[in-house]
Amino acid sequence: MSTASIDWAAVRAAGVRLALPRAPIGGHLGERRGSGIGSSLEFQDYRSYAPGDDLRHVDWAAYARSELLTVRLYREEVAPRADLVIDTSRSMAVDERKLRAHMELSGLIACAGFSASTDTIVLSGPDREAMRLRRPEDIARVLRCDAAASALEGSHLAFRRRSIRIVISDFLFSHDPEALVSRLARDGVSLAMIQLTLPEEANPTAQGGRRLIDIEGRGELDLVIDAAAVEDYRARFGRLRSGLARAARRAGARFTHLVAGTPVRDVARTLAAAGIVEPT
């Protein structure tokens, strides 16, 4: 079992919040109207029920008609909706460095969401329930990188309509960038994709004969990692990254690449340069 953990002191010292769309989200949605939650009687909107919601606000009449759980939102409860997708496949914990970087990056985004007063839901896979973040530290509860495949490989993620989407993954799985980005961005307000890899995943070196083990599929492959193989891999990785960046630009989304081992403050600067976070 890994001992990696989030360095909360470093994460909080980065001092960033999510960069929110300049215009209000869906009319009055996205505007924090008062100092408290649940104290206003002015009805504002509906949204799908999420674990932890106050059952007093469930619209039971709508449930009787449709068998879909929805909750009423009142003026002071309406905050920007942020859907954070974290890749919990085994490739995100291939070694201690990558898992630690993944945990600190996820913690940084969680803190940034709280600083921006967002209503943040974490999605980590089709077989795991969405979890509402009540505090940034809650993110550690879902960072079990033991899934056989990335949540992004499935056909459905329980995104909320008109939400801000932030996706953290290494994207090292078979996919069509245009189709993937289109699916992630559909019905959302904004989309930010953060690719996290080890240095050697982005830029390997010749190593001679090696046995590669697929930690997700459990397969093995013997090959010679010579200069030609490394050059071919670098070209393929470059096409992967440029394909995601190009698809993101076409969809009006943001894409950035981070390397595990980068200090948290430098991670925050990279995310700010990409327009994903901003200083508090």
Buried (B, 14 or more C-beta within 10 A) or exposed (E): EEEBEBBBEBBBEBBBBBBBEEEEBBEEBBBBBBEEBEEBEEEBBEBBBBEEBEEEBBBEEBEEEEEEBBBBBBBBBBBBBBBBBBBBBBBBBBEEBBBBBBBBBBBBBBBBBBBBBBBBBBBBBBEBEBBEBEEBEBBBEBBEBEBEBBBBBEEEBEBBEBBBBBBBBBBBBEBEBBEBBBBBBEEBBBBBBBBBBBBEBBBBEEEEEEEEEEBBEEEEEEEEBEEEBBEEBEEEBEEBBEBBBBBBEEBEBBBBBBBBEBEBBEBBBBBBEBEBBBEE
